[in-house]
Amino acid sequence: MEVSCLEPCVQLKLSREELENIVDKAKDWALMHGISMRSKVSFNKNQVQVLPFTLLPSSFPKKHFEKVKNIQVLLNELIHKVAHNNDFLIKSLKSTIGADSFTAKLFNIYETVYKEGFNQTLSLGLFRSDYMLHENQIKQVELNTIASSFGGIVTIISQYHKYILSELGYTDKIKNIPENNPINGLCKGLTYAWKLYDNKKAVILFVVESITYNICDQRFHEFEISKINPDIKVIRKSLKDLVSEARLGPNKQLIVGDLEVSVVYFRSGYEVEAYPTEQEWEIRLLIERSKAIKCPSIQYHLAGTKKVQQSLAYSNALNVFLKNDNIIKQIQEIFAGLYSLEFNNETESVIDNAISHPKKYVLKPQREGGGNNVYDKDIKLRLESMRNSEERTAWILMDRFYPPVQKNYIVCARNEPFEDNHLHFSNVVSELGMYGVIIGNHDNVIYNEEVGHILRTKPSNENEGGIAAGIGAIDSPYLIS
């Protein structure tokens, strides 16, 4: 597969000693400003280490950046409408819930509250739509509707890249790094939802992991909320904590301890590991039954599944939700080829093609959080093993993207898998994400904004690019013509 190249923003010509000195300074700046996380290798609640980041911002075409920036509010509204279309959700997920127990449990919660009637009709979405460049186009990788992370840290990384360019003597290039403050936009959404709940004594609940590695990013949200409105109190609890601490009040209020909760912000709950027992599933149902505003609500959560994304790529699917032909065209242009693995003749030919040409595809399950996809020869093995099994309907196939390669330095803690890369101008590829905030109910959208962006960069020979997983690095776009 022939891959194009992009010129790096700076061709650094430094001696090894000069490079080591600038990397040391960059690491110290990063640690002192919160570009960090707890170590997964040697976890210590009282210590953090550098989150992998790029020494320099990475080049990204301005026209593609602006295209997806402008389309984010349209995607927010589309996912909102999908989430409130019961027939579409059922039709899209029908085969998947028969083959995937995790999605089935989420869907059972949705069905329960749908039939009972929602005690809170408002939903808050903090979304992130991710993209890659491919053959001089920009294509959507996925749209995240739960725990869309790094909004706090990318606000800081933009500041860092402006600092490092200045430090290296390239102040003239700073203007090509776009302004970026997603943490403020995301937290305005959370505080606006708190205000809509209309109880000044109610708190915002962050549902978090029992052990939190990405602590800095989560705390940035908490601190920004306090900055916007010091009267708002934030509490942090895991689903396990909530088993013994949460209950419903007489008017379906969500009560944790002796505090009423206005907004529930899920930073956990998208992975199987968050539900080790049935009790955690019961708490998720209790939260959905409550009057608290959920971010995301169960219907938003389901609207972000890979299978729903694939269903939206069918021809004429968007016509169910959108009436403006120009908007439909704009959204269809960013969609990749997405293929269901249900049992029919069309799918059999797609599977044959994927088995013969696995490098053209990615095989994706209904999972979030990175590290779940299947690539290359493993696609052939997996498809052959489940070809005659219902298991295959829990997966989708997607066209694989081959974004342009460029050179950059990845800076990381000493125990990361590419710890020596910070001394090498290595081949990397990038993935752009756009953040959006939406609040609304079945009939109305009250608030809809695009609020910022993230660039994640990884070595070009890596398939996965999760930052928290230690494979990718956090980055900023350097816009080029």
Secondary structure per residue as TSV (DSSP state, phi and psi in degrees):
chain	resnum	aa	ss	phi	psi
A	1	M	-	360.0	118.5
A	2	E	-	-77.0	129.5
A	3	V	-	-118.2	136.4
A	4	S	-	-81.0	174.1
A	5	C	B	-128.5	154.2
A	6	L	-	-120.4	143.9
A	7	E	-	-74.2	134.7
A	8	P	-	-66.1	157.6
A	9	C	S	-66.6	-29.1
A	10	V	-	-140.5	133.7
A	11	Q	-	-95.5	93.2
A	12	L	-	-71.4	127.9
A	13	K	-	-118.2	79.4
A	14	L	-	-117.8	147.1
A	15	S	-	-68.5	165.2
A	16	R	H	-59.6	-39.6
A	17	E	H	-64.8	-44.1
A	18	E	H	-63.5	-40.3
A	19	L	H	-64.9	-43.4
A	20	E	H	-60.8	-40.3
A	21	N	H	-65.6	-42.8
A	22	I	H	-70.6	-34.2
A	23	V	H	-66.8	-41.0
A	24	D	H	-60.6	-43.3
A	25	K	H	-64.6	-41.7
A	26	A	H	-62.3	-43.2
A	27	K	H	-62.5	-43.6
A	28	D	H	-63.4	-42.6
A	29	W	H	-59.6	-45.7
A	30	A	H	-61.6	-47.2
A	31	L	H	-63.7	-41.2
A	32	M	H	-72.7	-16.2
A	33	H	H	-111.3	1.5
A	34	G	T	96.5	15.4
A	35	I	-	-84.8	73.4
A	36	S	E	-155.4	167.9
A	37	M	E	-154.3	167.2
A	38	R	-	-77.6	148.3
A	39	S	-	-73.1	135.4
A	40	K	S	-85.2	-15.8
A	41	V	S	-82.7	-45.1
A	42	S	S	-133.1	73.7
A	43	F	-	-60.4	130.5
A	44	N	-	-145.9	120.1
A	45	K	T	-58.1	-24.8
A	46	N	T	-97.4	8.7
A	47	Q	-	-133.7	147.4
A	48	V	-	-128.6	162.7
A	49	Q	E	-131.9	167.4
A	50	V	E	-59.6	129.9
A	51	L	-	-74.3	135.4
A	52	P	-	-53.4	130.2
A	53	F	E	-144.0	161.0
A	54	T	E	-87.6	139.9
A	55	L	S	-62.2	-40.6
A	56	L	S	-117.5	156.0
A	57	P	-	-68.2	153.0
A	58	S	E	-101.0	141.9
A	59	S	E	-65.3	140.5
A	60	F	E	-151.0	133.0
A	61	P	E	-62.5	129.1
A	62	K	H	-62.2	-39.2
A	63	K	H	-64.7	-36.1
A	64	H	H	-75.0	-37.6
A	65	F	H	-58.9	-48.1
A	66	E	H	-68.6	-33.7
A	67	K	H	-59.1	-49.6
A	68	V	H	-79.3	-24.1
A	69	K	H	-63.8	-43.2
A	70	N	H	-73.2	-23.1
A	71	I	H	-88.6	-9.8
A	72	Q	H	-61.1	-41.4
A	73	V	H	-65.9	-29.5
A	74	L	H	-68.8	-40.3
A	75	L	H	-67.7	-39.6
A	76	N	H	-54.3	-49.3
A	77	E	H	-66.8	-38.4
A	78	L	H	-60.8	-49.2
A	79	I	H	-65.4	-35.5
A	80	H	H	-60.3	-44.3
A	81	K	H	-68.8	-38.7
A	82	V	H	-60.3	-44.7
A	83	A	H	-62.7	-25.3
A	84	H	T	-103.4	16.9
A	85	N	-	-113.1	93.6
A	86	N	H	-57.4	-43.5
A	87	D	H	-62.0	-41.2
A	88	F	H	-67.4	-42.1
A	89	L	H	-61.7	-45.4
A	90	I	H	-62.2	-48.0
A	91	K	H	-63.0	-41.7
A	92	S	H	-67.7	-39.0
A	93	L	H	-100.8	-0.7
A	94	K	H	-54.2	-50.7
A	95	S	H	-73.5	-34.9
A	96	T	H	-64.7	-42.6
A	97	I	H	-70.0	-16.1
A	98	G	H	-79.3	-18.9
A	99	A	H	-115.5	-16.2
A	100	D	-	-124.2	110.0
A	101	S	H	-67.6	-32.0
A	102	F	H	-66.2	-50.4
A	103	T	H	-62.3	-35.9
A	104	A	H	-62.5	-40.2
A	105	K	H	-67.0	-40.6
A	106	L	H	-62.1	-43.2
A	107	F	H	-66.6	-35.8
A	108	N	H	-62.1	-38.7
A	109	I	H	-63.7	-46.1
A	110	Y	H	-58.4	-47.6
A	111	E	H	-60.2	-40.1
A	112	T	H	-62.5	-50.7
A	113	V	H	-73.3	-29.0
A	114	Y	H	-64.3	-44.2
A	115	K	H	-70.8	-37.0
A	116	E	H	-72.5	-28.5
A	117	G	-	99.5	131.2
A	118	F	-	-72.9	125.5
A	119	N	S	-74.7	-19.3
A	120	Q	-	-129.2	113.9
A	121	T	-	-85.6	-17.3
A	122	L	-	-79.4	141.1
A	123	S	E	-124.3	146.8
A	124	L	E	-114.0	127.7
A	125	G	E	-116.4	123.9
A	126	L	E	-109.6	94.5
A	127	F	E	-99.0	160.4
A	128	R	E	-143.3	123.1
A	129	S	E	-102.7	124.4
A	130	D	E	-105.9	144.2
A	131	Y	E	-138.7	154.3
A	132	M	E	-130.7	151.0
A	133	L	E	-79.5	142.3
A	134	H	E	-156.4	118.3
A	135	E	T	50.4	49.4
A	136	N	T	60.9	25.7
A	137	Q	E	-127.3	166.3
A	138	I	E	-116.3	129.5
A	139	K	E	-127.8	143.6
A	140	Q	E	-76.5	129.0
A	141	V	E	-83.5	-50.0
A	142	E	E	-167.2	167.1
A	143	L	E	-122.5	120.7
A	144	N	E	-94.1	128.3
A	145	T	-	-113.8	-0.4
A	146	I	S	-136.5	135.8
A	147	A	-	52.9	46.4
A	148	S	-	-70.5	99.3
A	149	S	-	-90.3	173.9
A	150	F	-	72.9	12.5
A	151	G	H	-62.2	-29.8
A	152	G	H	-75.4	-48.0
A	153	I	H	-73.3	-33.3
A	154	V	H	-68.1	-25.7
A	155	T	H	-60.7	-38.3
A	156	I	H	-77.5	-36.7
A	157	I	H	-65.5	-31.2
A	158	S	H	-63.1	-41.1
A	159	Q	H	-65.1	-40.9
A	160	Y	H	-61.0	-45.9
A	161	H	H	-66.8	-30.9
A	162	K	H	-67.4	-39.8
A	163	Y	H	-63.0	-46.9
A	164	I	H	-70.1	-35.1
A	165	L	H	-64.3	-40.0
A	166	S	H	-64.0	-43.1
A	167	E	H	-62.4	-33.3
A	168	L	T	-87.4	-1.9
A	169	G	T	90.3	22.4
A	170	Y	-	-118.2	49.6
A	171	T	G	-62.9	-24.7
A	172	D	G	-67.2	-18.3
A	173	K	G	-91.2	-11.1
A	174	I	G	-60.3	-32.6
A	175	K	G	-62.2	-18.2
A	176	N	G	-87.7	0.2
A	177	I	S	-96.9	113.2
A	178	P	-	-68.3	147.8
A	179	E	-	-58.2	144.3
A	180	N	-	-154.3	117.6
A	181	N	-	-143.7	58.4
A	182	P	H	-63.2	-28.2
A	183	I	H	-60.4	-38.2
A	184	N	H	-67.6	-43.6
A	185	G	H	-65.8	-42.6
A	186	L	H	-64.1	-42.1
A	187	C	H	-75.7	-25.6
A	188	K	H	-62.7	-37.6
A	189	G	H	-62.8	-45.0
A	190	L	H	-64.1	-42.5
A	191	T	H	-72.5	-31.2
A	192	Y	H	-67.8	-40.5
A	193	A	H	-63.1	-41.1
A	194	W	H	-57.5	-42.6
A	195	K	H	-65.7	-40.5
A	196	L	H	-64.9	-29.7
A	197	Y	H	-64.4	-30.7
A	198	D	T	67.0	48.6
A	199	N	-	-146.9	104.1
A	200	K	T	-65.3	-17.7
A	201	K	T	-89.9	-11.3
A	202	A	-	-74.5	150.8
A	203	V	E	-107.0	164.1
A	204	I	E	-97.3	128.8
A	205	L	E	-102.4	122.0
A	206	F	E	-93.0	118.7
A	207	V	E	-89.8	115.6
A	208	V	-	-123.8	171.0
A	209	E	-	-70.8	157.0
A	210	S	S	-63.3	-39.2
A	211	I	S	-117.2	118.0
A	212	T	-	-105.2	117.3
A	213	Y	S	-88.6	-41.1
A	214	N	-	-85.5	52.4
A	215	I	H	-68.3	-38.1
A	216	C	H	-65.0	-44.7
A	217	D	H	-61.4	-42.7
A	218	Q	H	-65.7	-43.0
A	219	R	H	-67.3	-32.2
A	220	F	H	-56.2	-39.3
A	221	H	H	-62.7	-46.0
A	222	E	H	-61.3	-44.6
A	223	F	H	-69.8	-34.7
A	224	E	H	-68.3	-37.9
A	225	I	H	-59.4	-44.2
A	226	S	H	-63.8	-35.0
A	227	K	H	-68.5	-41.0
A	228	I	H	-69.3	-43.7
A	229	N	-	-147.4	98.7
A	230	P	T	-62.3	-13.8
A	231	D	T	-78.0	-13.5
A	232	I	-	-86.5	126.9
A	233	K	-	-100.2	135.6
A	234	V	E	-111.5	134.3
A	235	I	E	-120.8	152.1
A	236	R	E	-120.8	126.8
A	237	K	E	-144.2	145.5
A	238	S	-	-86.1	164.0
A	239	L	H	-58.5	-36.2
A	240	K	H	-63.0	-43.0
A	241	D	H	-58.3	-41.7
A	242	L	H	-70.2	-20.4
A	243	V	H	-54.9	-41.6
A	244	S	H	-97.6	-13.9
A	245	E	H	-109.8	-15.9
A	246	A	E	-103.5	146.2
A	247	R	E	-156.1	168.3
A	248	L	E	-98.9	136.8
A	249	G	-	-80.5	179.8
A	250	P	T	-63.0	-25.6
A	251	N	T	-109.0	29.3
A	252	K	S	67.7	20.2
A	253	Q	-	-67.8	146.6
A	254	L	E	-86.9	117.5
A	255	I	E	-111.1	125.8
A	256	V	E	-119.2	115.4
A	257	G	T	65.3	-116.4
A	258	D	T	-117.5	20.6
A	259	L	E	-110.6	137.1
A	260	E	E	-86.0	137.7
A	261	V	E	-102.9	128.2
A	262	S	E	-91.7	-42.8
A	263	V	E	-133.8	132.9
A	264	V	E	-108.4	118.2
A	265	Y	E	-109.1	107.5
A	266	F	E	-80.7	113.7
A	267	R	S	-105.7	1.2
A	268	S	S	-140.5	171.0
A	269	G	-	108.1	-0.4
A	270	Y	S	-98.3	-4.5
A	271	E	S	-119.6	152.4
A	272	V	G	-56.5	-37.2
A	273	E	G	-63.5	-18.6
A	274	A	G	-73.3	-12.3
A	275	Y	-	-124.4	67.8
A	276	P	S	-67.3	-24.3
A	277	T	S	-134.1	171.9
A	278	E	H	-64.7	-23.5
A	279	Q	H	-63.0	-37.4
A	280	E	H	-66.5	-36.5
A	281	W	H	-66.0	-37.6
A	282	E	H	-64.8	-36.8
A	283	I	H	-68.5	-38.9
A	284	R	H	-61.2	-41.6
A	285	L	H	-64.8	-41.9
A	286	L	H	-59.9	-43.4
A	287	I	H	-61.3	-44.6
A	288	E	H	-66.5	-29.0
A	289	R	H	-77.4	-12.5
A	290	S	S	-82.3	172.0
A	291	K	S	-83.2	-8.7
A	292	A	S	-63.5	148.7
A	293	I	E	-81.3	125.3
A	294	K	E	-98.0	141.8
A	295	C	E	-130.3	92.4
A	296	P	T	-93.2	159.0
A	297	S	-	-68.5	164.4
A	298	I	H	-60.5	-34.1
A	299	Q	H	-71.8	-34.9
A	300	Y	H	-64.7	-41.9
A	301	H	H	-57.2	-49.1
A	302	L	H	-66.3	-33.9
A	303	A	H	-65.9	-17.3
A	304	G	T	-93.6	3.4
A	305	T	S	-71.3	155.3
A	306	K	H	-60.2	-36.2
A	307	K	H	-66.9	-38.7
A	308	V	H	-66.6	-41.2
A	309	Q	H	-57.6	-43.1
A	310	Q	H	-65.6	-39.4
A	311	S	H	-63.0	-34.5
A	312	L	H	-70.0	-18.5
A	313	A	T	-82.9	-10.3
A	314	Y	S	-61.6	146.9
A	315	S	T	-61.7	137.2
A	316	N	T	73.5	-1.1
A	317	A	G	-62.3	-37.5
A	318	L	G	-69.1	-23.2
A	319	N	G	-63.8	-21.2
A	320	V	G	-66.5	-31.0
A	321	F	T	-110.8	-26.6
A	322	L	-	-124.9	139.0
A	323	K	-	-107.2	-15.2
A	324	N	-	-87.9	116.7
A	325	D	H	-61.6	-35.3
A	326	N	H	-66.4	-41.7
A	327	I	H	-65.9	-42.5
A	328	I	H	-59.0	-42.7
A	329	K	H	-64.4	-43.0
A	330	Q	H	-60.3	-41.9
A	331	I	H	-73.3	-41.8
A	332	Q	H	-62.1	-30.3
A	333	E	H	-64.1	-28.1
A	334	I	H	-91.4	-11.6
A	335	F	-	-71.3	141.1
A	336	A	-	-89.7	173.5
A	337	G	-	-71.6	121.1
A	338	L	E	-127.4	134.3
A	339	Y	E	-132.1	128.8
A	340	S	E	-74.7	157.2
A	341	L	-	-113.6	30.6
A	342	E	S	-73.3	168.1
A	343	F	S	-86.5	101.3
A	344	N	S	-159.7	168.2
A	345	N	H	-63.0	-39.4
A	346	E	H	-61.3	-43.6
A	347	T	H	-65.3	-37.5
A	348	E	H	-59.9	-38.4
A	349	S	H	-71.0	-33.8
A	350	V	H	-64.6	-43.3
A	351	I	H	-63.7	-41.6
A	352	D	H	-58.0	-44.2
A	353	N	H	-65.3	-41.1
A	354	A	H	-67.4	-35.4
A	355	I	H	-68.4	-37.4
A	356	S	H	-78.5	-32.7
A	357	H	-	-132.3	65.5
A	358	P	G	-62.7	-24.2
A	359	K	G	-71.4	-9.5
A	360	K	G	-85.9	-6.1
A	361	Y	E	-134.9	163.8
A	362	V	E	-125.0	136.8
A	363	L	E	-101.9	122.6
A	364	K	E	-123.3	133.0
A	365	P	-	-90.4	179.7
A	366	Q	S	-86.9	65.0
A	367	R	-	-134.2	150.7
A	368	E	-	-113.9	167.3
A	369	G	S	100.9	-2.6
A	370	G	S	84.1	157.2
A	371	G	S	80.6	12.2
A	372	N	-	-107.1	-13.2
A	373	N	-	-80.4	162.3
A	374	V	B	-118.7	137.6
A	375	Y	-	-131.7	162.6
A	376	D	T	52.0	-136.2
A	377	K	H	-64.0	-22.5
A	378	D	H	-66.3	-26.4
A	379	I	H	-61.7	-46.9
A	380	K	H	-58.3	-47.5
A	381	L	H	-63.8	-43.2
A	382	R	H	-68.2	-44.5
A	383	L	H	-63.9	-40.8
A	384	E	H	-64.9	-36.9
A	385	S	H	-71.5	-28.7
A	386	M	H	-116.0	14.1
A	387	R	T	-57.7	-38.0
A	388	N	T	-101.7	15.0
A	389	S	S	-112.2	148.6
A	390	E	G	-61.7	-19.8
A	391	E	G	-53.7	-33.7
A	392	R	G	-63.5	-26.3
A	393	T	G	-71.9	-8.9
A	394	A	G	-82.8	-4.7
A	395	W	-	-115.9	162.9
A	396	I	E	-130.9	156.3
A	397	L	E	-103.3	144.6
A	398	M	E	-135.8	143.2
A	399	D	E	-56.7	139.1
A	400	R	-	-89.4	139.9
A	401	F	-	-99.9	146.7
A	402	Y	-	-125.0	85.5
A	403	P	-	-69.1	158.0
A	404	P	-	-62.8	144.2
A	405	V	B	-91.9	146.1
A	406	Q	E	-145.0	177.0
A	407	K	E	-102.6	140.2
A	408	N	E	-161.4	170.0
A	409	Y	-	-106.2	131.9
A	410	I	E	-101.2	121.9
A	411	V	E	-102.3	132.6
A	412	C	-	-153.6	172.7
A	413	A	-	-69.7	160.5
A	414	R	T	-68.2	-14.7
A	415	N	T	-103.0	15.3
A	416	E	S	-85.0	157.9
A	417	P	T	-63.2	-26.2
A	418	F	T	-113.8	46.0
A	419	E	T	-62.7	-23.8
A	420	D	T	-91.6	-5.9
A	421	N	G	-63.6	-23.1
A	422	H	G	-67.3	-9.5
A	423	L	G	-104.1	9.7
A	424	H	S	-131.4	135.7
A	425	F	-	-79.7	91.0
A	426	S	E	-97.6	159.1
A	427	N	E	-73.0	127.5
A	428	V	E	-135.4	160.9
A	429	V	E	-131.8	158.3
A	430	S	E	-127.5	156.3
A	431	E	E	-130.5	125.8
A	432	L	E	-96.9	136.9
A	433	G	E	-122.8	143.8
A	434	M	E	-117.2	131.5
A	435	Y	E	-92.4	141.1
A	436	G	E	-137.8	152.1
A	437	V	E	-125.7	133.3
A	438	I	E	-141.9	142.3
A	439	I	E	-133.6	133.3
A	440	G	E	-178.7	178.5
A	441	N	-	-125.0	-167.3
A	442	H	S	-58.2	-35.1
A	443	D	S	-99.2	-26.9
A	444	N	-	-139.0	145.1
A	445	V	E	-101.4	120.5
A	446	I	E	-90.8	-32.0
A	447	Y	E	-148.4	131.7
A	448	N	E	-153.0	111.4
A	449	E	E	-140.1	148.4
A	450	E	E	-92.8	133.8
A	451	V	E	-127.0	4.3
A	452	G	E	149.7	-172.3
A	453	H	E	-145.9	167.3
A	454	I	E	-141.1	144.2
A	455	L	E	-120.0	128.1
A	456	R	E	-117.0	133.1
A	457	T	E	-127.5	143.0
A	458	K	E	-141.2	160.1
A	459	P	E	-56.5	140.3
A	460	S	T	-66.2	-15.1
A	461	N	T	-93.5	5.0
A	462	E	-	-97.5	139.6
A	463	N	S	-79.7	-53.2
A	464	E	-	-87.7	158.6
A	465	G	-	-138.5	26.6
A	466	G	-	-65.7	128.2
A	467	I	T	-72.5	-48.7
A	468	A	T	-62.5	-27.2
A	469	A	T	-79.2	-5.7
A	470	G	T	83.4	18.1
A	471	I	S	-105.0	-43.4
A	472	G	S	-98.8	176.8
A	473	A	E	-133.6	148.7
A	474	I	E	-82.5	145.0
A	475	D	E	-149.9	174.6
A	476	S	-	-129.3	145.2
A	477	P	E	-77.5	137.1
A	478	Y	E	-107.4	105.2
A	479	L	E	-75.7	129.9
A	480	I	E	-123.9	159.8
A	481	S	-	-72.9	360.0
